[in-house]
Amino acid sequence: MIDVVLDVISWVLLALGGACVLIGGIGGLRLPNFYTRIHAASLTDTMATLLIFTGMMLQSGFSLPTMKLFAIMLFLLLTGPTATYALANAALLSGMKPDSGVERDRGASGGVQ
Amino acid sequence: MYILVSIAILVTMVLALVRALLGPTVYDRVLAVNVFGTKTVLLLSVIAFLYGRPDFLDLALAYALINVVGILAVLEFFQDRSRKQQGADND
């Protein structure tokens, strides 16, 4: 009984994680300028990582792979937002202005081409 | 279910590659490469469970370590370069 419940919970978490990955990927391609694309990419960095790894941890039970999964998840959750922050900081310092998405995709708002 | 998740991750990797090729600025490209690297770690972990070989998790851990160091190094390089260019403009 408890196995079935754990299976269902982990499948739901994995499906939600896959949906988050897809939404983030489509957003990273389709959104109009750089800062909005950072928003979409950070969705896949944190939410999808959390959901997919939690789902796999529920599948593998209490064992060594669970500890490895936990270590990878912790590392990704620590470094993903740090890398995104460094990226946004570098873009801002190089003079790329956050605009409202009016100047679309031309790189017209400055920055290194 | 693992196969569905890995297909979703693969589609996202292709979309990130398209953004890396299109990206108008260099920061778009770095962002797309960062997404690609994170998705590689996820894909390796999912494949480890798909084929029932948990050894792949070690590869995923190593790739996560390499990825973040690479992204930070590339960013440091471009930040340094743009600062030098600004300094050259001011001179």
N, CA and C atoms of all chains as a GROMACS GRO file, in nm:
protein
  612
    1MET      N    1   0.083  -0.121   0.000
    1MET     CA    2   0.000   0.000   0.000
    1MET      C    3   0.086   0.125   0.000
    2ILE      N    4   0.182   0.128   0.095
    2ILE     CA    5   0.266   0.248   0.104
    2ILE      C    6   0.353   0.263  -0.020
    3ASP      N    7   0.390   0.148  -0.081
    3ASP     CA    8   0.468   0.154  -0.204
    3ASP      C    9   0.391   0.221  -0.316
    4VAL      N   10   0.264   0.184  -0.329
    4VAL     CA   11   0.182   0.243  -0.435
    4VAL      C   12   0.170   0.393  -0.415
    5VAL      N   13   0.148   0.433  -0.290
    5VAL     CA   14   0.134   0.576  -0.262
    5VAL      C   15   0.262   0.650  -0.297
    6LEU      N   16   0.379   0.593  -0.258
    6LEU     CA   17   0.507   0.657  -0.289
    6LEU      C   18   0.530   0.664  -0.439
    7ASP      N   19   0.491   0.554  -0.511
    7ASP     CA   20   0.504   0.554  -0.657
    7ASP      C   21   0.424   0.667  -0.719
    8VAL      N   22   0.297   0.679  -0.677
    8VAL     CA   23   0.210   0.782  -0.736
    8VAL      C   24   0.266   0.920  -0.708
    9ILE      N   25   0.311   0.943  -0.583
    9ILE     CA   26   0.365   1.075  -0.550
    9ILE      C   27   0.488   1.106  -0.635
   10SER      N   28   0.576   1.006  -0.651
   10SER     CA   29   0.699   1.032  -0.726
   10SER      C   30   0.669   1.052  -0.874
   11TRP      N   31   0.571   0.978  -0.930
   11TRP     CA   32   0.537   1.002  -1.071
   11TRP      C   33   0.482   1.142  -1.090
   12VAL      N   34   0.397   1.186  -0.996
   12VAL     CA   35   0.341   1.321  -1.008
   12VAL      C   36   0.452   1.426  -1.002
   13LEU      N   37   0.547   1.407  -0.907
   13LEU     CA   38   0.657   1.502  -0.895
   13LEU      C   39   0.742   1.504  -1.022
   14LEU      N   40   0.769   1.384  -1.077
   14LEU     CA   41   0.850   1.378  -1.200
   14LEU      C   42   0.778   1.445  -1.316
   15ALA      N   43   0.646   1.423  -1.327
   15ALA     CA   44   0.572   1.486  -1.437
   15ALA      C   45   0.572   1.637  -1.423
   16LEU      N   46   0.553   1.687  -1.300
   16LEU     CA   47   0.556   1.831  -1.279
   16LEU      C   48   0.695   1.888  -1.312
   17GLY      N   49   0.799   1.812  -1.273
   17GLY     CA   50   0.935   1.856  -1.303
   17GLY      C   51   0.959   1.862  -1.453
   18GLY      N   52   0.914   1.761  -1.527
   18GLY     CA   53   0.928   1.765  -1.672
   18GLY      C   54   0.854   1.882  -1.733
   19ALA      N   55   0.734   1.913  -1.680
   19ALA     CA   56   0.659   2.028  -1.730
   19ALA      C   57   0.735   2.157  -1.704
   20CYS      N   58   0.795   2.169  -1.584
   20CYS     CA   59   0.872   2.289  -1.551
   20CYS      C   60   0.992   2.304  -1.645
   21VAL      N   61   1.059   2.192  -1.675
   21VAL     CA   62   1.174   2.198  -1.766
   21VAL      C   63   1.130   2.248  -1.903
   22LEU      N   64   1.016   2.193  -1.953
   22LEU     CA   65   0.969   2.234  -2.086
   22LEU      C   66   0.929   2.382  -2.087
   23ILE      N   67   0.856   2.426  -1.982
   23ILE     CA   68   0.812   2.566  -1.978
   23ILE      C   69   0.933   2.659  -1.976
   24GLY      N   70   1.034   2.622  -1.894
   24GLY     CA   71   1.153   2.706  -1.887
   24GLY      C   72   1.228   2.709  -2.020
   25GLY      N   73   1.236   2.595  -2.089
   25GLY     CA   74   1.305   2.593  -2.217
   25GLY      C   75   1.236   2.677  -2.322
   26ILE      N   76   1.101   2.666  -2.328
   26ILE     CA   77   1.026   2.745  -2.425
   26ILE      C   78   1.038   2.894  -2.392
   27GLY      N   79   1.030   2.926  -2.260
   27GLY     CA   80   1.044   3.067  -2.220
   27GLY      C   81   1.181   3.120  -2.254
   28GLY      N   82   1.285   3.040  -2.233
   28GLY     CA   83   1.419   3.086  -2.265
   28GLY      C   84   1.439   3.114  -2.412
   29LEU      N   85   1.360   3.046  -2.495
   29LEU     CA   86   1.371   3.074  -2.639
   29LEU      C   87   1.282   3.190  -2.682
   30ARG      N   88   1.161   3.202  -2.622
   30ARG     CA   89   1.060   3.290  -2.680
   30ARG      C   90   1.050   3.427  -2.616
   31LEU      N   91   1.096   3.443  -2.492
   31LEU     CA   92   1.074   3.572  -2.423
   31LEU      C   93   1.156   3.682  -2.490
   32PRO      N   94   1.111   3.808  -2.476
   32PRO     CA   95   1.164   3.912  -2.566
   32PRO      C   96   1.304   3.963  -2.535
   33ASN      N   97   1.347   3.973  -2.409
   33ASN     CA   98   1.482   4.025  -2.390
   33ASN      C   99   1.556   3.948  -2.284
   34PHE      N  100   1.681   3.988  -2.260
   34PHE     CA  101   1.772   3.904  -2.182
   34PHE      C  102   1.725   3.882  -2.039
   35TYR      N  103   1.677   3.988  -1.973
   35TYR     CA  104   1.643   3.973  -1.831
   35TYR      C  105   1.519   3.885  -1.812
   36THR      N  106   1.427   3.890  -1.908
   36THR     CA  107   1.312   3.799  -1.900
   36THR      C  108   1.355   3.654  -1.924
   37ARG      N  109   1.456   3.637  -2.012
   37ARG     CA  110   1.504   3.500  -2.038
   37ARG      C  111   1.573   3.443  -1.914
   38ILE      N  112   1.642   3.528  -1.838
   38ILE     CA  113   1.703   3.483  -1.712
   38ILE      C  114   1.595   3.429  -1.620
   39HIS      N  115   1.481   3.498  -1.616
   39HIS     CA  116   1.370   3.454  -1.531
   39HIS      C  117   1.325   3.314  -1.569
   40ALA      N  118   1.310   3.289  -1.701
   40ALA     CA  119   1.265   3.156  -1.745
   40ALA      C  120   1.370   3.050  -1.714
   41ALA      N  121   1.498   3.084  -1.735
   41ALA     CA  122   1.602   2.983  -1.714
   41ALA      C  123   1.616   2.948  -1.566
   42SER      N  124   1.595   3.046  -1.479
   42SER     CA  125   1.610   3.016  -1.337
   42SER      C  126   1.494   2.930  -1.287
   43LEU      N  127   1.380   2.932  -1.360
   43LEU     CA  128   1.271   2.837  -1.326
   43LEU      C  129   1.319   2.693  -1.342
   44THR      N  130   1.387   2.664  -1.454
   44THR     CA  131   1.435   2.528  -1.472
   44THR      C  132   1.548   2.496  -1.376
   45ASP      N  133   1.624   2.599  -1.334
   45ASP     CA  134   1.736   2.574  -1.244
   45ASP      C  135   1.691   2.527  -1.107
   46THR      N  136   1.585   2.587  -1.053
   46THR     CA  137   1.548   2.557  -0.914
   46THR      C  138   1.428   2.463  -0.906
   47MET      N  139   1.316   2.504  -0.967
   47MET     CA  140   1.191   2.430  -0.946
   47MET      C  141   1.199   2.290  -1.007
   48ALA      N  142   1.248   2.282  -1.132
   48ALA     CA  143   1.254   2.151  -1.198
   48ALA      C  144   1.353   2.060  -1.128
   49THR      N  145   1.468   2.117  -1.085
   49THR     CA  146   1.565   2.036  -1.012
   49THR      C  147   1.504   1.977  -0.886
   50LEU      N  148   1.437   2.064  -0.810
   50LEU     CA  149   1.375   2.020  -0.684
   50LEU      C  150   1.274   1.908  -0.710
   51LEU      N  151   1.184   1.929  -0.808
   51LEU     CA  152   1.077   1.831  -0.831
   51LEU      C  153   1.132   1.698  -0.882
   52ILE      N  154   1.221   1.703  -0.982
   52ILE     CA  155   1.269   1.578  -1.043
   52ILE      C  156   1.352   1.500  -0.943
   53PHE      N  157   1.441   1.570  -0.870
   53PHE     CA  158   1.526   1.495  -0.777
   53PHE      C  159   1.446   1.441  -0.659
   54THR      N  160   1.346   1.515  -0.612
   54THR     CA  161   1.263   1.462  -0.504
   54THR      C  162   1.188   1.338  -0.552
   55GLY      N  163   1.138   1.343  -0.676
   55GLY     CA  164   1.069   1.226  -0.730
   55GLY      C  165   1.159   1.104  -0.738
   56MET      N  166   1.284   1.125  -0.783
   56MET     CA  167   1.374   1.010  -0.793
   56MET      C  168   1.417   0.960  -0.656
   57MET      N  169   1.430   1.052  -0.559
   57MET     CA  170   1.463   1.009  -0.423
   57MET      C  171   1.354   0.921  -0.364
   58LEU      N  172   1.227   0.956  -0.392
   58LEU     CA  173   1.117   0.872  -0.344
   58LEU      C  174   1.120   0.736  -0.410
   59GLN      N  175   1.167   0.729  -0.536
   59GLN     CA  176   1.174   0.600  -0.605
   59GLN      C  177   1.282   0.510  -0.547
   60SER      N  178   1.396   0.568  -0.510
   60SER     CA  179   1.509   0.482  -0.474
   60SER      C  180   1.511   0.446  -0.326
   61GLY      N  181   1.420   0.500  -0.247
   61GLY     CA  182   1.415   0.460  -0.106
   61GLY      C  183   1.534   0.512  -0.027
   62PHE      N  184   1.564   0.446   0.085
   62PHE     CA  185   1.673   0.492   0.171
   62PHE      C  186   1.799   0.412   0.138
   63SER      N  187   1.884   0.469   0.048
   63SER     CA  188   2.002   0.395   0.003
   63SER      C  189   2.109   0.494  -0.038
   64LEU      N  190   2.221   0.441  -0.089
   64LEU     CA  191   2.331   0.529  -0.130
   64LEU      C  192   2.295   0.621  -0.245
   65PRO      N  193   2.223   0.572  -0.351
   65PRO     CA  194   2.181   0.665  -0.457
   65PRO      C  195   2.099   0.782  -0.405
   66THR      N  196   2.020   0.761  -0.300
   66THR     CA  197   1.943   0.873  -0.245
   66THR      C  198   2.037   0.981  -0.190
   67MET      N  199   2.143   0.938  -0.122
   67MET     CA  200   2.237   1.037  -0.070
   67MET      C  201   2.307   1.110  -0.183
   68LYS      N  202   2.342   1.035  -0.290
   68LYS     CA  203   2.407   1.101  -0.405
   68LYS      C  204   2.312   1.201  -0.469
   69LEU      N  205   2.184   1.160  -0.485
   69LEU     CA  206   2.085   1.251  -0.542
   69LEU      C  207   2.070   1.375  -0.457
   70PHE      N  208   2.070   1.356  -0.324
   70PHE     CA  209   2.056   1.470  -0.235
   70PHE      C  210   2.175   1.564  -0.249
   71ALA      N  211   2.296   1.506  -0.261
   71ALA     CA  212   2.415   1.591  -0.276
   71ALA      C  213   2.410   1.670  -0.406
   72ILE      N  214   2.370   1.603  -0.517
   72ILE     CA  215   2.363   1.674  -0.645
   72ILE      C  216   2.258   1.784  -0.638
   73MET      N  217   2.142   1.752  -0.577
   73MET     CA  218   2.035   1.850  -0.569
   73MET      C  219   2.077   1.971  -0.489
   74LEU      N  220   2.142   1.947  -0.373
   74LEU     CA  221   2.188   2.058  -0.290
   74LEU      C  222   2.287   2.145  -0.367
   75PHE      N  223   2.379   2.077  -0.438
   75PHE     CA  224   2.480   2.152  -0.512
   75PHE      C  225   2.416   2.236  -0.622
   76LEU      N  226   2.322   2.176  -0.696
   76LEU     CA  227   2.256   2.252  -0.804
   76LEU      C  228   2.176   2.368  -0.747
   77LEU      N  229   2.109   2.345  -0.634
   77LEU     CA  230   2.027   2.452  -0.577
   77LEU      C  231   2.115   2.565  -0.524
   78LEU      N  232   2.238   2.534  -0.480
   78LEU     CA  233   2.326   2.640  -0.434
   78LEU      C  234   2.389   2.715  -0.550
   79THR      N  235   2.434   2.641  -0.654
   79THR     CA  236   2.512   2.706  -0.758
   79THR      C  237   2.428   2.767  -0.869
   80GLY      N  238   2.308   2.714  -0.896
   80GLY     CA  239   2.228   2.767  -1.005
   80GLY      C  240   2.192   2.913  -0.986
   81PRO      N  241   2.130   2.950  -0.873
   81PRO     CA  242   2.101   3.091  -0.851
   81PRO      C  243   2.225   3.178  -0.842
   82THR      N  244   2.338   3.122  -0.792
   82THR     CA  245   2.462   3.200  -0.788
   82THR      C  246   2.509   3.234  -0.928
   83ALA      N  247   2.507   3.134  -1.018
   83ALA     CA  248   2.549   3.158  -1.156
   83ALA      C  249   2.455   3.257  -1.223
   84THR      N  250   2.323   3.246  -1.196
   84THR     CA  251   2.229   3.339  -1.257
   84THR      C  252   2.252   3.481  -1.208
   85TYR      N  253   2.280   3.494  -1.076
   85TYR     CA  254   2.309   3.626  -1.022
   85TYR      C  255   2.434   3.684  -1.085
   86ALA      N  256   2.540   3.602  -1.098
   86ALA     CA  257   2.665   3.652  -1.157
   86ALA      C  258   2.642   3.696  -1.301
   87LEU      N  259   2.557   3.620  -1.372
   87LEU     CA  260   2.527   3.654  -1.512
   87LEU      C  261   2.454   3.787  -1.521
   88ALA      N  262   2.348   3.806  -1.440
   88ALA     CA  263   2.273   3.931  -1.443
   88ALA      C  264   2.361   4.048  -1.400
   89ASN      N  265   2.447   4.024  -1.300
   89ASN     CA  266   2.536   4.129  -1.253
   89ASN      C  267   2.634   4.170  -1.363
   90ALA      N  268   2.691   4.070  -1.432
   90ALA     CA  269   2.786   4.100  -1.539
   90ALA      C  270   2.718   4.178  -1.651
   91ALA      N  271   2.593   4.137  -1.686
   91ALA     CA  272   2.522   4.208  -1.793
   91ALA      C  273   2.491   4.351  -1.752
   92LEU      N  274   2.450   4.370  -1.626
   92LEU     CA  275   2.417   4.505  -1.579
   92LEU      C  276   2.541   4.593  -1.577
   93LEU      N  277   2.654   4.536  -1.529
   93LEU     CA  278   2.778   4.615  -1.522
   93LEU      C  279   2.828   4.652  -1.660
   94SER      N  280   2.799   4.567  -1.761
   94SER     CA  281   2.846   4.598  -1.895
   94SER      C  282   2.755   4.698  -1.965
   95GLY      N  283   2.652   4.748  -1.896
   95GLY     CA  284   2.572   4.856  -1.951
   95GLY      C  285   2.447   4.813  -2.023
   96MET      N  286   2.402   4.687  -2.004
   96MET     CA  287   2.278   4.644  -2.067
   96MET      C  288   2.161   4.689  -1.980
   97LYS      N  289   2.074   4.773  -2.035
   97LYS     CA  290   1.965   4.829  -1.955
   97LYS      C  291   1.845   4.735  -1.952
   98PRO      N  292   1.787   4.711  -1.832
   98PRO     CA  293   1.659   4.638  -1.830
   98PRO      C  294   1.549   4.727  -1.886
   99ASP      N  295   1.486   4.687  -1.997
   99ASP     CA  296   1.375   4.766  -2.050
   99ASP      C  297   1.248   4.682  -2.044
  100SER      N  298   1.140   4.738  -2.094
  100SER     CA  299   1.012   4.672  -2.080
  100SER      C  300   0.986   4.574  -2.194
  101GLY      N  301   1.088   4.538  -2.268
  101GLY     CA  302   1.069   4.444  -2.376
  101GLY      C  303   1.027   4.510  -2.505
  102VAL      N  304   1.043   4.645  -2.512
  102VAL     CA  305   1.002   4.714  -2.634
  102VAL      C  306   1.106   4.693  -2.744
  103GLU      N  307   1.234   4.706  -2.702
  103GLU     CA  308   1.339   4.681  -2.800
  103GLU      C  309   1.361   4.532  -2.806
  104ARG      N  310   1.307   4.471  -2.907
  104ARG     CA  311   1.306   4.325  -2.910
  104ARG      C  312   1.431   4.273  -2.977
  105ASP      N  313   1.507   4.192  -2.904
  105ASP     CA  314   1.598   4.094  -2.963
  105ASP      C  315   1.703   4.149  -3.057
  106ARG      N  316   1.721   4.279  -3.062
  106ARG     CA  317   1.819   4.329  -3.155
  106ARG      C  318   1.954   4.352  -3.089
  107GLY      N  319   1.956   4.336  -2.954
  107GLY     CA  320   2.078   4.373  -2.883
  107GLY      C  321   2.096   4.523  -2.883
  108ALA      N  322   1.984   4.597  -2.903
  108ALA     CA  323   1.993   4.742  -2.918
  108ALA      C  324   2.022   4.810  -2.786
  109SER      N  325   1.999   4.739  -2.673
  109SER     CA  326   2.016   4.805  -2.545
  109SER      C  327   2.160   4.798  -2.498
  110GLY      N  328   2.255   4.768  -2.584
  110GLY     CA  329   2.395   4.774  -2.548
  110GLY      C  330   2.450   4.638  -2.511
  111GLY      N  331   2.569   4.638  -2.452
  111GLY     CA  332   2.630   4.512  -2.414
  111GLY      C  333   2.730   4.466  -2.518
  112VAL      N  334   2.802   4.361  -2.483
  112VAL     CA  335   2.903   4.308  -2.573
  112VAL      C  336   2.835   4.225  -2.680
  113GLN      N  337   2.862   4.251  -2.804
  113GLN     CA  338   2.795   4.176  -2.911
  113GLN      C  339   2.868   4.046  -2.939
  114MET      N  340   0.771   0.669  -1.732
  114MET     CA  341   0.771   0.807  -1.684
  114MET      C  342   0.910   0.869  -1.697
  115TYR      N  343   1.015   0.789  -1.665
  115TYR     CA  344   1.151   0.843  -1.682
  115TYR      C  345   1.176   0.882  -1.826
  116ILE      N  346   1.120   0.802  -1.919
  116ILE     CA  347   1.147   0.832  -2.061
  116ILE      C  348   1.079   0.963  -2.100
  117LEU      N  349   0.960   0.991  -2.044
  117LEU     CA  350   0.894   1.118  -2.074
  117LEU      C  351   0.976   1.235  -2.022
  118VAL      N  352   1.025   1.221  -1.898
  118VAL     CA  353   1.105   1.331  -1.841
  118VAL      C  354   1.232   1.353  -1.922
  119SER      N  355   1.296   1.241  -1.966
  119SER     CA  356   1.420   1.261  -2.042
  119SER      C  357   1.391   1.322  -2.177
  120ILE      N  358   1.274   1.290  -2.238
  120ILE     CA  359   1.240   1.356  -2.365
  120ILE      C  360   1.218   1.505  -2.344
  121ALA      N  361   1.149   1.541  -2.234
  121ALA     CA  362   1.128   1.683  -2.204
  121ALA      C  363   1.262   1.754  -2.186
  122ILE      N  364   1.355   1.689  -2.114
  122ILE     CA  365   1.486   1.752  -2.093
  122ILE      C  366   1.561   1.766  -2.225
  123LEU      N  367   1.550   1.664  -2.312
  123LEU     CA  368   1.620   1.672  -2.441
  123LEU      C  369   1.564   1.785  -2.527
  124VAL      N  370   1.429   1.801  -2.528
  124VAL     CA  371   1.369   1.910  -2.605
  124VAL      C  372   1.418   2.044  -2.552
  125THR      N  373   1.425   2.057  -2.419
  125THR     CA  374   1.473   2.183  -2.361
  125THR      C  375   1.619   2.208  -2.398
  126MET      N  376   1.699   2.101  -2.406
  126MET     CA  377   1.839   2.120  -2.445
  126MET      C  378   1.849   2.170  -2.588
  127VAL      N  379   1.762   2.117  -2.677
  127VAL     CA  380   1.764   2.165  -2.815
  127VAL      C  381   1.724   2.312  -2.820
  128LEU      N  382   1.619   2.350  -2.742
  128LEU     CA  383   1.576   2.490  -2.741
  128LEU      C  384   1.688   2.581  -2.689
  129ALA      N  385   1.761   2.533  -2.586
  129ALA     CA  386   1.871   2.613  -2.532
  129ALA      C  387   1.982   2.628  -2.636
  130LEU      N  388   2.006   2.521  -2.715
  130LEU     CA  389   2.107   2.532  -2.820
  130LEU      C  390   2.066   2.634  -2.926
  131VAL      N  391   1.934   2.634  -2.961
  131VAL     CA  392   1.887   2.733  -3.058
  131VAL      C  393   1.908   2.874  -3.005
  132ARG      N  394   1.879   2.894  -2.875
  132ARG     CA  395   1.899   3.027  -2.817
  132ARG      C  396   2.047   3.061  -2.815
  133ALA      N  397   2.134   2.961  -2.791
  133ALA     CA  398   2.278   2.989  -2.789
  133ALA      C  399   2.326   3.029  -2.927
  134LEU      N  400   2.266   2.973  -3.032
  134LEU     CA  401   2.309   3.010  -3.167
  134LEU      C  402   2.249   3.144  -3.209
  135LEU      N  403   2.124   3.173  -3.166
  135LEU     CA  404   2.057   3.297  -3.207
  135LEU      C  405   2.104   3.417  -3.127
  136GLY      N  406   2.132   3.392  -2.995
  136GLY     CA  407   2.142   3.497  -2.895
  136GLY      C  408   2.207   3.624  -2.941
  137PRO      N  409   2.138   3.738  -2.930
  137PRO     CA  410   2.197   3.862  -2.982
  137PRO      C  411   2.320   3.905  -2.903
  138THR      N  412   2.321   3.890  -2.772
  138THR     CA  413   2.438   3.931  -2.695
  138THR      C  414   2.511   3.808  -2.644
  139VAL      N  415   2.633   3.831  -2.595
  139VAL     CA  416   2.712   3.719  -2.546
  139VAL      C  417   2.650   3.663  -2.418
  140TYR      N  418   2.578   3.748  -2.343
  140TYR     CA  419   2.520   3.700  -2.218
  140TYR      C  420   2.405   3.603  -2.243
  141ASP      N  421   2.333   3.624  -2.355
  141ASP     CA  422   2.230   3.526  -2.392
  141ASP      C  423   2.293   3.390  -2.418
  142ARG      N  424   2.408   3.393  -2.485
  142ARG     CA  425   2.474   3.265  -2.514
  142ARG      C  426   2.522   3.197  -2.387
  143VAL      N  427   2.580   3.277  -2.294
  143VAL     CA  428   2.627   3.218  -2.169
  143VAL      C  429   2.510   3.160  -2.090
  144LEU      N  430   2.396   3.232  -2.091
  144LEU     CA  431   2.277   3.182  -2.022
  144LEU      C  432   2.231   3.050  -2.082
  145ALA      N  433   2.230   3.043  -2.217
  145ALA     CA  434   2.185   2.920  -2.282
  145ALA      C  435   2.280   2.804  -2.252
  146VAL      N  436   2.410   2.832  -2.248
  146VAL     CA  437   2.506   2.725  -2.218
  146VAL      C  438   2.490   2.680  -2.073
  147ASN      N  439   2.459   2.774  -1.984
  147ASN     CA  440   2.434   2.739  -1.844
  147ASN      C  441   2.312   2.648  -1.832
  148VAL      N  442   2.205   2.683  -1.903
  148VAL     CA  443   2.085   2.598  -1.902
  148VAL      C  444   2.118   2.460  -1.958
  149PHE      N  445   2.197   2.458  -2.065
  149PHE     CA  446   2.235   2.330  -2.126
  149PHE      C  447   2.311   2.243  -2.027
  150GLY      N  448   2.406   2.304  -1.952
  150GLY     CA  449   2.484   2.226  -1.857
  150GLY      C  450   2.399   2.172  -1.744
  151THR      N  451   2.309   2.257  -1.690
  151THR     CA  452   2.222   2.210  -1.582
  151THR      C  453   2.133   2.096  -1.629
  152LYS      N  454   2.082   2.110  -1.753
  152LYS     CA  455   1.996   2.004  -1.806
  152LYS      C  456   2.073   1.876  -1.831
  153THR      N  457   2.205   1.888  -1.861
  153THR     CA  458   2.285   1.768  -1.877
  153THR      C  459   2.293   1.690  -1.747
  154VAL      N  460   2.310   1.764  -1.635
  154VAL     CA  461   2.315   1.697  -1.504
  154VAL      C  462   2.183   1.626  -1.477
  155LEU      N  463   2.072   1.695  -1.504
  155LEU     CA  464   1.940   1.634  -1.483
  155LEU      C  465   1.924   1.510  -1.571
  156LEU      N  466   1.966   1.522  -1.698
  156LEU     CA  467   1.948   1.410  -1.791
  156LEU      C  468   2.030   1.290  -1.748
  157LEU      N  469   2.154   1.313  -1.700
  157LEU     CA  470   2.237   1.201  -1.654
  157LEU      C  471   2.172   1.132  -1.535
  158SER      N  472   2.115   1.211  -1.443
  158SER     CA  473   2.051   1.149  -1.326
  158SER      C  474   1.930   1.067  -1.368
  159VAL      N  475   1.849   1.123  -1.460
  159VAL     CA  476   1.728   1.050  -1.503
  159VAL      C  477   1.767   0.923  -1.577
  160ILE      N  478   1.874   0.932  -1.660
  160ILE     CA  479   1.918   0.813  -1.735
  160ILE      C  480   1.969   0.706  -1.639
  161ALA      N  481   2.035   0.749  -1.529
  161ALA     CA  482   2.081   0.652  -1.430
  161ALA      C  483   1.965   0.569  -1.378
  162PHE      N  484   1.849   0.633  -1.357
  162PHE     CA  485   1.734   0.558  -1.307
  162PHE      C  486   1.661   0.486  -1.418
  163LEU      N  487   1.666   0.543  -1.541
  163LEU     CA  488   1.598   0.480  -1.654
  163LEU      C  489   1.659   0.344  -1.685
  164TYR      N  490   1.794   0.337  -1.682
  164TYR     CA  491   1.862   0.211  -1.711
  164TYR      C  492   1.896   0.133  -1.585
  165GLY      N  493   1.858   0.184  -1.467
  165GLY     CA  494   1.884   0.113  -1.343
  165GLY      C  495   2.032   0.100  -1.310
  166ARG      N  496   2.111   0.202  -1.348
  166ARG     CA  497   2.254   0.200  -1.317
  166ARG      C  498   2.288   0.326  -1.237
  167PRO      N  499   2.284   0.317  -1.104
  167PRO     CA  500   2.306   0.438  -1.022
  167PRO      C  501   2.449   0.491  -1.029
  168ASP      N  502   2.542   0.420  -1.096
  168ASP     CA  503   2.678   0.471  -1.109
  168ASP      C  504   2.682   0.603  -1.185
  169PHE      N  505   2.581   0.622  -1.274
  169PHE     CA  506   2.579   0.744  -1.354
  169PHE      C  507   2.568   0.868  -1.267
  170LEU      N  508   2.520   0.852  -1.143
  170LEU     CA  509   2.504   0.969  -1.057
  170LEU      C  510   2.638   1.034  -1.026
  171ASP      N  511   2.746   0.954  -1.020
  171ASP     CA  512   2.879   1.012  -0.999
  171ASP      C  513   2.917   1.104  -1.114
  172LEU      N  514   2.886   1.058  -1.237
  172LEU     CA  515   2.914   1.143  -1.354
  172LEU      C  516   2.835   1.273  -1.345
  173ALA      N  517   2.708   1.263  -1.303
  173ALA     CA  518   2.626   1.383  -1.291
  173ALA      C  519   2.686   1.480  -1.190
  174LEU      N  520   2.734   1.427  -1.079
  174LEU     CA  521   2.794   1.513  -0.976
  174LEU      C  522   2.919   1.583  -1.031
  175ALA      N  523   3.004   1.506  -1.100
  175ALA     CA  524   3.126   1.564  -1.156
  175ALA      C  525   3.090   1.671  -1.259
  176TYR      N  526   2.988   1.644  -1.342
  176TYR     CA  527   2.951   1.741  -1.444
  176TYR      C  528   2.896   1.868  -1.381
  177ALA      N  529   2.822   1.854  -1.270
  177ALA     CA  530   2.770   1.974  -1.203
  177ALA      C  531   2.885   2.061  -1.153
  178LEU      N  532   2.987   1.997  -1.096
  178LEU     CA  533   3.103   2.073  -1.048
  178LEU      C  534   3.173   2.147  -1.161
  179ILE      N  535   3.197   2.074  -1.274
  179ILE     CA  536   3.268   2.136  -1.386
  179ILE      C  537   3.187   2.252  -1.443
  180ASN      N  538   3.054   2.232  -1.453
  180ASN     CA  539   2.967   2.330  -1.519
  180ASN      C  540   2.974   2.465  -1.450
  181VAL      N  541   2.958   2.466  -1.317
  181VAL     CA  542   2.948   2.595  -1.249
  181VAL      C  543   3.082   2.667  -1.254
  182VAL      N  544   3.193   2.593  -1.242
  182VAL     CA  545   3.324   2.658  -1.249
  182VAL      C  546   3.347   2.718  -1.388
  183GLY      N  547   3.305   2.643  -1.492
  183GLY     CA  548   3.320   2.694  -1.628
  183GLY      C  549   3.240   2.821  -1.652
  184ILE      N  550   3.113   2.822  -1.606
  184ILE     CA  551   3.029   2.940  -1.628
  184ILE      C  552   3.089   3.061  -1.557
  185LEU      N  553   3.132   3.044  -1.432
  185LEU     CA  554   3.187   3.157  -1.358
  185LEU      C  555   3.316   3.207  -1.423
  186ALA      N  556   3.398   3.115  -1.476
  186ALA     CA  557   3.522   3.157  -1.541
  186ALA      C  558   3.493   3.237  -1.667
  187VAL      N  559   3.397   3.189  -1.748
  187VAL     CA  560   3.362   3.262  -1.871
  187VAL      C  561   3.308   3.400  -1.837
  188LEU      N  562   3.221   3.407  -1.734
  188LEU     CA  563   3.165   3.537  -1.696
  188LEU      C  564   3.274   3.632  -1.650
  189GLU      N  565   3.368   3.581  -1.570
  189GLU     CA  566   3.478   3.666  -1.522
  189GLU      C  567   3.558   3.721  -1.639
  190PHE      N  568   3.581   3.635  -1.739
  190PHE     CA  569   3.655   3.676  -1.858
  190PHE      C  570   3.584   3.791  -1.930
  191PHE      N  571   3.450   3.775  -1.953
  191PHE     CA  572   3.379   3.879  -2.029
  191PHE      C  573   3.364   4.007  -1.949
  192GLN      N  574   3.342   3.992  -1.817
  192GLN     CA  575   3.330   4.112  -1.733
  192GLN      C  576   3.460   4.191  -1.737
  193ASP      N  577   3.572   4.119  -1.725
  193ASP     CA  578   3.702   4.184  -1.729
  193ASP      C  579   3.721   4.255  -1.861
  194ARG      N  580   3.683   4.189  -1.971
  194ARG     CA  581   3.704   4.247  -2.102
  194ARG      C  582   3.621   4.373  -2.121
  195SER      N  583   3.492   4.368  -2.078
  195SER     CA  584   3.409   4.486  -2.098
  195SER      C  585   3.457   4.601  -2.012
  196ARG      N  586   3.510   4.569  -1.891
  196ARG     CA  587   3.563   4.676  -1.806
  196ARG      C  588   3.685   4.740  -1.871
  197LYS      N  589   3.771   4.655  -1.932
  197LYS     CA  590   3.890   4.711  -1.999
  197LYS      C  591   3.849   4.799  -2.116
  198GLN      N  592   3.743   4.755  -2.189
  198GLN     CA  593   3.697   4.837  -2.302
  198GLN      C  594   3.646   4.972  -2.254
  199GLN      N  595   3.570   4.971  -2.142
  199GLN     CA  596   3.522   5.098  -2.089
  199GLN      C  597   3.639   5.187  -2.048
  200GLY      N  598   3.742   5.126  -1.985
  200GLY     CA  599   3.859   5.203  -1.947
  200GLY      C  600   3.927   5.262  -2.069
  201ALA      N  601   3.934   5.185  -2.178
  201ALA     CA  602   3.996   5.235  -2.300
  201ALA      C  603   3.914   5.348  -2.360
  202ASP      N  604   3.779   5.340  -2.346
  202ASP     CA  605   3.696   5.449  -2.397
  202ASP      C  606   3.719   5.577  -2.319
  203ASN      N  607   3.742   5.562  -2.187
  203ASN     CA  608   3.758   5.682  -2.106
  203ASN      C  609   3.892   5.748  -2.131
  204ASP      N  610   3.993   5.674  -2.172
  204ASP     CA  611   4.126   5.731  -2.188
  204ASP      C  612   4.133   5.826  -2.307
   0.00000   0.00000   0.00000
